[in-house]
Amino acid sequence: IPNTTKCDVLLISLENTFKFQAPPREKCACELNNSEKAFPHEKLRIVETNVSDCNSNITPQKVTSLLKLSCCVSPFLLNHCCLCRLLFFFFYVFVCLFLFWWQWESVLRGLEQLIILFIFIPSGTCQRSRLLNVTGPRVYTAGEYPGSYAYGAWGRDPRPEEGKESWYWLVMMTSSNRYSNYVRFYSMALTFGNVQIHSSNPTTNTIQGPNNVLYGGALYYNCYNQDYVCRFNLTTKSVTTLQLPKETFTECYPYTDLDLATDESGVWVVYTTTQDFGNLVLSKLEEGETPVLGKTWRTSVYKQSVTNTFIACGVLYATRYINREVEEIFYSFNTVTGQERFNIGIFMNKMSTNIQSLNYSPVDQMLHAYCDSNMVSYKVNSFPV
């Protein structure tokens, strides 16, 4: 080709190459046969709509009605059969999960308490329960003399006299943090005054130490300067005594080595002896105008490792100091089975550094603590075993 250059020849060659390329192939299409059903998008949309409508229609009033219904039905079910108890428990679990889905935290907390109340501990009964936890403090007061009388005890009578079911009792160590000569009674609204054991303090028959209890209209306490249990009849104003075994050990803390406790069944005394090498000894007091030492159990927990004891449903519990804010229930002894446990691991939040006394009330399943002149109550939650 005249008047052409090498570059022109190269361009013509490339042009001819693109012109004579094979035509493009037809598009590849594959047919897919799926034996599975298509995802039900429309049904999902309907369900979501129904759930949204349900959520908008549920009101706090309806929840309250549901809880009231459960309160009425639960005592009937719980008193008839274990199967009903189990079914009722699963009913509550279902309701809790449903409400959790809607994030109603306050209602869930209420249902938790209902489960504890109606499933685990029917009111007024004792089924040899195991301690589940201790919550609170529920009640707290600085008392009549805030900051004064650091040692004392308070609580309720598990078997009160007629007309005194709502009464509380209080004993404050008004002399040297060790002695007292009267017991005070009051309700949440009224004060009923003092019942005097002796006109002077300390002297014969006055109270020594804060480990006192009230049962059946009588105050039980450690007699002044003796290894005796005194019983003061609040009606007749008479005092009867019970001497503990001769080898009772009272050399370390003579006004706190003897502890008294009450539960659903009566009065118990907790002490230690030289022949038990300082380990706790538990005895049941037989009912009567004059206290009599009944059956006795010996434990393997050392008295000086324990800060306080209390008894619930025939089970002895012991506490120990952890720090200024926490006390631990670490030990239990079951008087029915004889089983000891050192790993209870239930912790109590304290309102002050020390707890001078603990008294369990089976009337309302509360644990009443006297703490550096403060009066504190904890809720005791258990379940049958």
Steps between C-alpha positions, in 0.01 A plus 500: 500500500657825383571780743436284805715462803555214735265658751220518240548136412479404872174695552340345191602156622349555846182639342461195282563272797211654706272493195543132435473372861239235565162635601422484875327186628144499624439563874499188728182459707444209750166395638501428881240266644466542886289236677486709824212735573558867453567707815164617641567873493132582513435280806798658677359843432162394645663360816703816551183707463312286752786522751509876464123521555526274808775714647295816459194339663680372815461748784637510858143447622483167320832392651375596846186291446717205399710531816189527719359186341826313565496614865154351545568176317849422632416422868233252387736325261793491739300333774378211284773331305864513397400470134289814531798674658719400207240606242455829678875556493513445124205736461700772674806424289290542187360832620849622598641413158207669328545817701876489456437512125336838553771612747268570791768491767288628788231237436764229480633597843147473637456156344830387649370584846171323426686186398697508826186565702257255342728230361786467746352599838124488545422743782481351848653165410836338553603223261856440622611762255848585382606863514505650152608857568456799729391825337488851636522676729120535468445697823743740658467736795747673725279417801381724780851595610708538181865424566437385859477148641711326237412153631151355494250270329154525347247290313153345510339225706454188277207396721349830617222540747159597368484865406879533483558350157638826356721582798879526490728470799826682572771449763782756521811452711463815709786431742862458385379354165447177694190519719133591482204478735197553273346402166321756282197432279369694202333467162579689183267779611474482880730450797355286779765579760750300706458186707751509783672181614676657798507851644878526498767405249712292508385260769341160544275389211591796278605443140863434414599533134303583185410143400134499604176364351128521568277195462148429620480815710826433685845655464797260498845638579836432665462552876723763656849367579403131466500219245121484530212561261233722656135496393301812590121460478363832378157434650588376849834689517663185636849371414598134469848373416683213330864422573708395203751212527770563761779506242336783302780716365460870590857619548564698181189718465284431807210714380485380138601133511140392553257557216124440483291451188142431396340344196165342413544225759612688811808622688860386451818574694842515334809477719831316533671280756854412599447136405402615150822703477313821425283364217135603485244292688129529416218401739123520467308639798185313593195720539370569849498757777843375605738446206642149461795400284385262227684329218858618438713506185876555477660672205851537363496878452720696741313755712759777466479482118131595518355850544130405530261208468132457420266207433239458225298182449721300734820600320774685687676772301822681598645825370847651484646845446628575149548877503326819611232462231445123481420210734495140372268215595760229454387200706190288561409199711180305427355352820294246305774351282805600705659640185751784534590743223784750505437643153167679531645820350206736557605862546315772691543871431550680831383845604779528757822321587378255765198277546444440871206259463290318240147370556297309239124561495295217344196728517618704201820315399712798603843510661516777760848638569618742767799688357681764707166637634334470154203269449515324163287227337584266212269279296582128526427301183508121502378203300382153607749213497 
